[in-house]
Amino acid sequence: MTAPTGSANILIAVSGSIASYRACELVRNLTKLGHSVRVIMTPNATEFIRPLTFEALTSKPVLYDEYSSGMPHIEAKYGADIMAIVPATANLIGKMANGIADDIVTSTYLAIQCPVIVAPAMNPGMWNHKAVQRNISRLMEDGIHIISPENGVVVCGDEGQGKLADISYIESEILRILGI
Ligand SMILES: Cc1cc2nc3c(=O)[nH]c(=O)nc-3n(C[C@H](O)[C@H](O)[C@H](O)COP(=O)(O)O)c2cc1C
């Protein structure tokens, strides 16, 4: 991949976390910077936030149903300079680490060739679970950029590491990896 100069094609994938709504700010900021932003969602993510919100923010259709028509996972991957999964659930991380492709996000992940960023968000108990840490290590071995979650009090009241990283930090990491 040649590093884009100026504006880039950025694919944001959203999974089903309480932090899903925070992807809106990221999408808005990147769009305002002049990048072409496309959003795909897991079907579970649509329980947290409606595709319509991202469609309005990007002026592009949001793909979330793998069986809508054609081959959406192939459509989504074309032209992407970077794929950022924000937020990434424990479930999605586990599927990515094991090569499981049972929805549009995981199928696109396996099909795509550009750099991939994963920004996890989950309960601290989940984040610290050996299975999740094993899956994170595996993704790092696979060359995925992990943006570690932050420490703090999560929505359910538990305290520890698990909060989605700051949106401005995720944005700066996307731009740094793109080299712009
Ligand atoms: C209110 C609510 C909040 C949730 N928040 C998270 C979360 O922040 N992180 C996480 O890993 N799972 C969370 N889950 C569980 C996921 O939604 C669940 O594992 C789901 O299967 C994820 O699907 P996906 O990875 O296909 O999007 C939450 C569930 C509920 C009901």
Ligand as a Chemical Component Dictionary entry (heavy atoms), coordinates in Angstrom:
data_LIG
# 
_chem_comp.id                   LIG 
_chem_comp.type                 NON-POLYMER 
_chem_comp.pdbx_formal_charge   0 
_chem_comp.three_letter_code    LIG 
# 
loop_
_chem_comp_atom.comp_id 
_chem_comp_atom.atom_id 
_chem_comp_atom.alt_atom_id 
_chem_comp_atom.type_symbol 
_chem_comp_atom.charge 
_chem_comp_atom.model_Cartn_x 
_chem_comp_atom.model_Cartn_y 
_chem_comp_atom.model_Cartn_z 
_chem_comp_atom.pdbx_ordinal 
LIG C1  C1  C 0 -25.856 -3.296  27.401 1  
LIG C2  C2  C 0 -24.737 -4.163  26.882 2  
LIG C3  C3  C 0 -23.462 -3.646  26.798 3  
LIG C4  C4  C 0 -22.410 -4.435  26.318 4  
LIG N1  N1  N 0 -21.171 -3.894  26.236 5  
LIG C5  C5  C 0 -20.131 -4.666  25.831 6  
LIG C6  C6  C 0 -18.828 -4.124  25.768 7  
LIG O1  O1  O 0 -18.584 -2.948  26.027 8  
LIG N2  N2  N 0 -17.832 -4.938  25.359 9  
LIG C7  C7  C 0 -18.031 -6.254  25.034 10 
LIG O2  O2  O 0 -17.082 -6.945  24.694 11 
LIG N3  N3  N 0 -19.279 -6.781  25.056 12 
LIG C8  C8  C 0 -20.328 -6.021  25.453 13 
LIG N4  N4  N 0 -21.588 -6.551  25.478 14 
LIG C9  C9  C 0 -21.792 -7.927  25.013 15 
LIG C10 C10 C 0 -21.817 -7.962  23.476 16 
LIG O3  O3  O 0 -22.855 -7.141  22.978 17 
LIG C11 C11 C 0 -21.969 -9.412  22.998 18 
LIG O4  O4  O 0 -20.815 -10.156 23.347 19 
LIG C12 C12 C 0 -22.235 -9.523  21.531 20 
LIG O5  O5  O 0 -22.275 -10.894 21.176 21 
LIG C13 C13 C 0 -21.180 -8.823  20.699 22 
LIG O6  O6  O 0 -21.480 -8.984  19.331 23 
LIG P1  P1  P 0 -20.517 -8.476  18.157 24 
LIG O7  O7  O 0 -19.114 -8.744  18.605 25 
LIG O8  O8  O 0 -20.904 -9.330  17.007 26 
LIG O9  O9  O 0 -20.836 -7.049  17.909 27 
LIG C14 C14 C 0 -22.660 -5.775  25.923 28 
LIG C15 C15 C 0 -23.963 -6.282  25.989 29 
LIG C16 C16 C 0 -24.985 -5.481  26.474 30 
LIG C17 C17 C 0 -26.380 -6.050  26.508 31 
# 
loop_
_chem_comp_bond.comp_id 
_chem_comp_bond.atom_id_1 
_chem_comp_bond.atom_id_2 
_chem_comp_bond.value_order 
_chem_comp_bond.pdbx_ordinal 
LIG C1  C2  SING 1  
LIG C2  C3  SING 2  
LIG C2  C16 DOUB 3  
LIG C3  C4  DOUB 4  
LIG C4  N1  SING 5  
LIG C4  C14 SING 6  
LIG N1  C5  DOUB 7  
LIG C5  C6  SING 8  
LIG C5  C8  SING 9  
LIG C6  O1  DOUB 10 
LIG C6  N2  SING 11 
LIG N2  C7  SING 12 
LIG C7  O2  DOUB 13 
LIG C7  N3  SING 14 
LIG N3  C8  DOUB 15 
LIG C8  N4  SING 16 
LIG N4  C9  SING 17 
LIG N4  C14 SING 18 
LIG C9  C10 SING 19 
LIG C10 O3  SING 20 
LIG C10 C11 SING 21 
LIG C11 O4  SING 22 
LIG C11 C12 SING 23 
LIG C12 O5  SING 24 
LIG C12 C13 SING 25 
LIG C13 O6  SING 26 
LIG O6  P1  SING 27 
LIG P1  O7  DOUB 28 
LIG P1  O8  SING 29 
LIG P1  O9  SING 30 
LIG C14 C15 DOUB 31 
LIG C15 C16 SING 32 
LIG C16 C17 SING 33 
# 
